[in-house]
Amino acid sequence: MTLTFESIMASAGIDPAETLVIRHAYVAVHNDGTPGIHPNTSDDDLLAYTSVQSISTRTFPAAPPRLWVVFLPEGGDRARLWRVVINHGEAERNDVVRSFHLEVCDDLADLRNRLVIRWHSPRTWRVNATTAAAYEVMEIADAQPIRFPGFDSLVLEHPQLQAVIREHRYASWRTALSSVMGIYLITDTRDGRAYVGKADGAENIYQRWTAYATNGHGGNRDLRGLDPTTFRFSLLRVFDPSTPEPVVNAAESHFKRALDSVRHGLNGG
């Protein structure tokens, strides 16, 4: 049975009826003189490039859907997934083009630069996802392992924490985090407030952080109701699993005092 893009979208909860699929072409300069893109174009420039579309409704939909799945060309009929972006609507326009407010989202994040589909119409650069649903999946490349940066250098935004928990390329990170107990810091980047927590006893850092990746609050009443997408995770101190519990508790109390996380933070708010 042939694996199709429809199955990929279904696994991510993407509704083809509400989605546009784009395959960019590498063009140095367009016929109208505007700059194109090349294989080394940065992600920021690719997002900016994607956000600008023709004002002609024959070229681009008058009311494009909320979700756009963007691919890059790879020779012949191959198209490799770049990003999935959310269209927040038209930002501005002139007599020639419209620009849209686009935001990269986490849909299919684990397949970025790995998923390759067969693009059936080389001269067509965008199609409705209901059409692309039938496109064959040609390849899902192995993800390149990412080196663990060390406990002292570890800083994770919540979306990256979720990737660490589920993606194969972070396997060494999970091994490292499973090997220690410790004191960790969660910073709400919206206002700078801090939450100091611990993993001790039968629970290691990996197990504790898996709860945050899953539900955002990890069972902590002080964090319930907050938006976890603005949380930043780091480690303050790590301990060998054989460390006595009073030692871990003393370290937790020290960091709560040092960071004033009870009176002016998120501990016991």
Buried (B, 14 or more C-beta within 10 A) or exposed (E): EEEBBBEBBEEBEBEBEEBBBBBBEEEEEEEEEEEEBEEEBEEEEBBBBBBBBEEEEEEBEEEBBEBBBBBBBBEEBBBBBBBBBBBEEBEEEEEEBBBBEBEBBBBBBBBBEBBBBBBBEEEEBBBBBBBBBEBBBBEBEEBEEBEBEEBEEBEBBBBBBBBBBEBEBBBEBBEBBEBBBBBBBBBBEEEEBBBBBBBBEEBBBBEBBBBBBEEBBBEBEBBEEBEBEEBBBBBBBBBEBEBEEEEBEEBBBBBBEEBEBBEEBBBEB
